[in-house]
Amino acid sequence: MSNRLYYATELPFALDAVWPFLDYPAPGWTLSGGGPREVGTLRRIEIPEVGLIVDRLLAYEAGDNVRQFKYAIVNDDNFLGAKGYEGHITVMRNTADPNTCFFRYTSRWDSAQQDVPAVFGGLMDGMVQQIIAQATDAAAA
């Protein structure tokens, strides 16, 4: 039986302003074995105090109202000690207010050495704050 995590929030920017900071690959990641947005491509990043993350793109969609991708963490020495980890990032246009969008992160995993909800809850909060700061800087430029 797999474990699950769900994280969602509304962002104070349009989908088009937010997506460049989340797209596959997001800034700071390096690719191998394929190109951007190509299913099967590996991306990697070394995050201070977290460690190495290597994942494989499983699915990608970039529509007008929804943009999303699904990935699997493939390095066994990942910071979570997770096995069978798959994450899914979705950003949806808010059709009632086009100056905002909805961000959703879901994941599932078979086992982990860390408390995934506790670790990812903090990481997601930090990532959302970073995206808001980057989008604010981009809008001011």
N, C-alpha and C positions, 0 to 999 in steps of 0.2 A: 504494500500500500504506500502510495507516495504522500509526501507532505506538501502543503501549499501555502503561498503568501499572496496577499492582495494589497496593493497600495494605489490610491487614486487621489488626485487633487485638481483643482481648477487653476490655471495659470493666467496671469493678467496680460497676456500677449496673444496675438493671432497665431494660428497654426504655422503659417509661413515664416513667422519671426522666430519660432521656437524650434522647428524641425532641424535646421542646420546644426544645432548643438546636440542633437540626439541621433541623427542619421547614421547609417552604417557605412563607413566607420565614423564615429564621432571624433572631434579633434583630440589628438594625443595618442590615438591607436595606430598601430602599423598592421598592414595586411600581408598575407602570403597565401599562395595556392589559389588565387583568383582575384577578381576585381571588386571594386565597391558595389555593393548590392547584389553580388552574384552568389546564389545559393551554393554552399560548400566552402566559401572563402573562410579562412581563419583570420582572426584579428587578435592582437595581443597588446597589453599595456602593463607596465610596472607602476603600481600605485604606492607611494611612500606609506609606510605603516600598515599596508594591506598586503602587498606582494604582487606576484605575477598572476594575471588572468589571461587565459587563452580560450577563445570560444569560436564556434563554427556557426555560420549563418544557416539557418534551417528554412526560413521563409521570409519574404519581403513584399510589401505592398505600399505603393505611393499614389493614392487617389487624391481627388480634390478635397474630400472631407475627412478622410481617414488615412493616416500613415502609420505603418507598423512593421515590426520585424520580430522574428523569433530566433533564438540562438540556444546553443548548448555549450556549457563549460566543459572543455575537453582535457584540461590539465589536471591530473590527479593530485598535484601539490597545490591546488588552489587554496586560498585563505580560509575557506569554509570547511575544507576537508569534505566537500560535497561529492556525491556520486549520483549520476543520473540527473544533473541539474539542467533545467530548461527555463529560460526567461523569455518574457514576451512584453515588449514595449509598444504601446499604442498612444497616439495623439489624435484627438478628434476635434474638428472645428466646432465651435459653439455657434450654431446657426441662429440662435436668439441674440447673440452678442458677438459679432465677428472679431472684436478686439480681444477676445479671450478664447482659450481652448482647454480641453480636458486632457490630462495626462494620466495614464494607467499603466501600472507595472504588475504583472502576475508572474508567478514562477511555481515550479514543482520540482521535487527532488526525492530520490529514494532514501538517502541517508546523508548525514553531515556530522562533523565533529563539533561544529559551532551551533549556537542558537540562531538559526538563519533569520527568523523574524526580528529578533533584537538587533542583529548586525545590519540587516538590510533596511530596517526602519530608519536607523541613523544615516546610512549611506544615501537612501532615497531623499530624506529631508535635506541633506547637504547638496545632493545633485540638483534638486529643484531650486534651492537658493542660488547655486552657481549658474543655472540656466537663466534665472530671472536677472541676475547681475549681468550676464553676457548679453542678453536681449536688451537690457536697459542701455548698456554701453553702445551696442550696435544701433539702437534707435537714436541715440544722442549724436552719433558720428555723422 
